[in-house]
Amino acid sequence: MGIHYDYKSTKSAKLMEKQAKRERKLAEKKAKREAKEGHKKEESKAKTLDASKPITLDFLTNPNKE
């Protein structure tokens, strides 16, 4: 009899804990995904070439280019 009494009295608290845990996991996944996407965006901006500069052989073959 005690098990059923405990189940009903703590059901709402357990459901709220589960929902909080689910929301916390989703927030962590979202933050991780945004951090990863932001990192990719920064890389793509750095790799673009300036159209006003001419492309020289030194630019193409230099292994230490910035």
Buried (B, 14 or more C-beta within 10 A) or exposed (E): EEEEEEEEEEEEEEEEEEEEEEEEEEEEEEEEEEEEEEEEEEEEEEEEEEEEEEEEEEEEEEEEEE
